[in-house]
């Protein structure tokens, strides 16, 4: 396998993002070789290198400290924007404009610059000024109402699903804009609404409503628009151990019957068709659970998969350390240099393998302002004394 430059080597990214959605987007860009400069400040509590989110989502970036309440920092930041290929933020609408570094202000000096604004609601409409986090976006996008169990629309997902989806959209937007710039020579501004990202993932429910007038409800592990059973999570031997089994057609059901030893209850003529199995799915789930209950979850997975039945252990983080698939692919990798705030940290590798430009380098997240001199020297040719003066005056902090 030949090895060449990383896919985004030479691309400069000025990163104003925080928490998860934006940092995930820029982490992808950094993994692929972009020079991502994370702009942060001691004046912004809750977004520091001591945060687990910060450590997780800010590897492969350099850290620049700027107190954007100071005019000196704003002037310096404008110079950085004029050197950047990408400027990305996930603030509420209008923050960069108020700092004097908005797209319209910068593009005259840097016509190739690409801005990505990843706000919660986008920049139009009555909710555009809302402050959002994943739980509120999940709720407004219709995701929360659909992911629980029947009668419990309040359960929600419990983790920042839409932040990850928005981060992927942000990274794809950057790649598309870079490709467009190759042919036009011009940059552009991209508006990303995290609400609209989330709404895409309830599209079948929207279609059902507009076409048939049906309001979708939470369905737990049942498939609301497919006729398939058994389809769920089943208890196994041990403390809170489970296996997911998804029988999608009659052939898989026949295979599962064989795996289970073709018990008498499974020969019930009602179960011969998917429609019959779905109609009696609660009793069917109980019978499958009775079979799995005394078996090791991995044994069930192995036996089902060997017979062509989709099955997977409901793994927890504790299982990942011994997961043979992750081990074989080096998915979880210790980062060589300890992170000053937390010590040893780990990388979940970028799940992409490039044959000519392999992505294999994972550097720890950096401390606040750790790369001030390096970044300002590389991007703006500032000397070490000038950088030290800015730090002493307090606007590089």
N, C-alpha and C positions, 0 to 999 in steps of 0.2 A: 504494500500500500504506500503510495507516494504521499509525502507530507508537504503542504504549501502553507501560505499565510492563512490565518483564520478568516472566515467568510466576511466579517465586517471590519477587518483590520484597516486602520486609517480613518474610520468614521468617528467624528467627535460628537458626543452627546452631553448636553448640559441638563442635569437631572434635578428638577425641583419637586419630585414626587415624595410622598410619605405614606406611612402605614403599609398597605399591601398591594393594591391594584397597580399603581404606577411603579413602585419598586420591582414588582414581578416583571412588568414589561421591560424595564431597563436592565434587570438581571439577565434576561434572555439575550438582550443586545450585548451586554458585557461578556457573557459566556461565549458568544460568537465573535468576540474580538474587538468590539467597539471600545473606544476610550471613553468610558462613562464617568463623568465627574459629578458626584453626589454633592449638591449644595445644601448645607445644613447650618444651624446656628445654635449656640448655647442659649439664645433668647427664645427658642422654640421648645418648651418643655414637652416631654412625652414622646419625642422623636429623636432619641439619643442612642449611641452605640451600646448603652446598657440594656436596651430593650431586646427581647427575644425576637420580635418581628424584625428589628433592624439587623441583627446578626444573621438571620435567616435569609432575608431578601436583598441584602446589599453586598454580597460577595462580588468579586471581579469588578469593583468600582474603586475610584479614588475619591477621597473626601476633602472637600473645600469648605471652610467655614466663612460665612458672610453674614453679617448682621444687617439685614436689608432695611432696618429702620434708619440706617446711617446713609447720608448722601454719598459719602466716599464709596461705600459698598455698592450702591446702585450704579454709580459711574463705572466702577470696575466690572460689575456684572454686565453692563451694556457692552463693554468691550469684549467680554467673553461670548455674549450672544452673537456678536458680529463675526466671531471666529468659528462658531459652532455649525455643524451640519444639522443637528437635531436639538431642539429645545422642547422639553416635555414637562408637564405639570399635571397634578390632579387636585388642585385647589378648587374652591368654588369659583364661579365665573368672575373674571375681571381682575384677579390679583396681580398678574404680571403687567397688565396695563397700568394699574395704579403705581407700580414700581418703575414705570417708564421703560419697560423692556418688552412690551407687547409686540405681536407680530407686525402690525402695521408700522410701528415705530422703528423696528429693526430692519425690515426687509429692504429699505432703500440702500442701506450700507451692505447688506448681505442678501442679495436676491435669491440665492440658492438655499436659504435656511428653511427648514421644515419645522413647524410648530405642531405639537400634539397636545390638545387640551382634553383631559380625561375627567371632566367633572361628573358629579353624580347624576344630574338631570339634563345635562346639555345647557345651552346658553339661550334658549328661548322657551317660552311658556311660563305659566304662573308659578311653577315650582323651581325655576332655574336657580334661585338663590338658596335652596335648601342645603343644609349640611347633611351629608349622608355617610352611613357606614353599611356594611353588608346586610345586617338584619333589616334595616329600613328599606334598602333597595330590594331585597328579597320579597318583603311584604308588598311593596308597591308594584313590583313587576308580576305579581301573581304566583311566585314560586312557593312562598310559605303556605299558601292555602292548598297546595297540591302535593306537598311532600310528606305530610304527616299520615296518621291513620284515620279512618273514617270517624267523624265526629270530633276530631282534635285538630282544627285548623291552626291552633296556636303553637304547634310543636316547632315548626321551622326546620332548617337544615342543621344549625348548630356550629357551622364553620363558614368561612368566607368564600363560599363557592363562586359567587358572582365577581368577587375581586380577581380570582384566577381567570375567569372568562374574560373580564375586561382587560386584564394584563395581556392575555394572548391577542386580543383584538388590537391593543395598543402597539404591540410588537409587529403584528402583520401590517398595520397602518404605516409604520415607519418604513418597512421593507417596500411596500407598494409606492410610497412617496419617493424613496430613493430611486426606484426603478423609473418612475415618471420623470424624475429630474435628469436622468441619463439622456432622455430623448428631447426634453424641452429646455434644459438648462436652468429651470426655475424651481424654486421651492413652493411650498403652499402651507396653508394652515388646515389642520384636521380637527374637527370637533367630534368627540366621542362621548356619548351619553351612556353611563353605566346602567341606567334604568332601561334603556332600549336594548342593551346587550342582554339583560336578564329576560326581558319580554320575549325575545326570540325563542327562549327555551320552554315556553309554555304555548308555542304555536299550535300544536294539535288541539289544545283546549280552546284556543281562540277560534280555530277553524270549526270545531264542533259547535261552538256557540253561534257563530254567524251563519253556518249552514243549516243547523238543526235546532237551534234555540235551547240546547242543553248546556247547563252550567256545570262544569267539571268540579268534582270534589276529590278530597284526599283519598287515595286508594291503597296506602301502605305498600306492600310488596306485590299486589295484584297489578297486572297490566291493564290500564283502562281502555286501550284501543286494539288489543290483541287477544285472541282466544288461545290461552296457553295455561296449562296446569299439569302437574304441580309447579309452582313458581313462587319461591319464598326462601326463608331462612329457617333451618331446622336444628333442634338442639342435639348436641353430641356429648359424649362422655367428658367429664372434667368440669371445672368451675367456669361456668358461663362461656362454654365453647359452642360454636355454631358453624353450620355449613350452608352455603347458598346453593340451591339446585334450581335450574331453569329448564324445564322440559318444554320445548317450543313446537313439537309436532308429534304425530302418532308413532313415528319410527323411534324417536327418542324415548317415548313412553314404553314401548316394547322393550327397548334396551334396559331401561331402569327396572322394569319388572324382572328381567333376568338377573340383574345385579342384586336385587333384593331377594332372589331365590324364588321368584314367581309365586308369592303367597296367594292363598285363596281369595282374600279380599280384593287383590289387584285384578282378578279375573272377572270381576263384576262387569256385566255387559254395559253398564252406564259409563264405564271408564274407557270403552273402546274408542271413543271419539273425543277430540279436544272439547267440543261443546258440552258433552256429558261430564267430563272431568271438571270443567269450570263451574257447571251448575251445582256440583256436589263438592266444591273445592275445600270447604272447611273440614268435612269428614275425611277427605283425601289427605289434607295436610296433617290431620291427626294420625292417620295410619302411617304416613311417611315418617313423621316424628317418632312414632313408636319403634320404627326400624333404626333410625339414626341414633336414638337416645343413648344406647349403650356402646356405640362405636366411636373410635377416635375420629376426629374431624378430618384429619389428613388421609386416613384410610378410606373414608367415604369419598373424598375428592379423588383419590387415586383410582378407586374401583369404578366410579362413575366416568371419569375421563377416559379410562381404558376402554369403556364400552361406548364412547361417543356421546355421553350425556354431559352437558355443560354443568360444572360444579366447581365451587371454590370455597376454601376455608374463610370464614369471617376473621381476618387477621387483625391484630392490634399492633401498635408500635413495638411491643415486646417480641413479636414474631419476626420482625424484619431482620434482626441481627442474625437469625439462623435460616432465613428464607433462601432456598437453594437457587431460585431464579435470580434474585437480586445479587447473590454472591457470584453467580456465573457471569453476570453482565457488569460487575463492579458498579452497580447503581449507587450504592452508598459508599462514599469515599471520605476518609479522614483528611481534613485540610492540614497540610504539613505545618504551617506556622500557627502557633497558638493565638487565639484572639485575646487581646489584653484584658477585656472585661469578663469573659466567660471561660477562658482557657481553650481546651480542645473543642473545635467545632467540626461539623461534617457537611459534605456537599451531597445533595441528591443530584446526580449528574444530569445535564441536559439530555432529554430522551431522544436525541437526534444523533445519527452517526454519519459524518461526512467522509466519503472515501478519499478525497484529495486534501481536505483541510480539517483534520480531526480536532474536535473540541475536547481537550483533555486537561486544561489548566484551570484550577480552581483556587483562587486567592481569598484569604479571609476578608471579612468586612473590616473597614478601616475606622479608626477613632476620629472624633470630631476635629477637623482641621489638620489631620495628620499629613495630608499631601498638599498643604497650602503652597509651599515653596516649589514643589515639583510641578504642580498644575500651572501655576502662574508663570513659572519659568518656561514651560513647554508651550503654553497657549499664547502668552503675552510677552515673552522675553523679559520678564521682570527679574531683577537681581535679588539675591538672598537678603541684602540689606534693606531693600525697599519692602519686601514681604515682611521682614522682622519689624520694620517700622509700623506697618499696618496692623500687625498683631499687637504691638505695644500700644497703639492708639485705640484699639478696641473694635475696629470695623471688620477685621479678619478674625472673627470669633464666633 
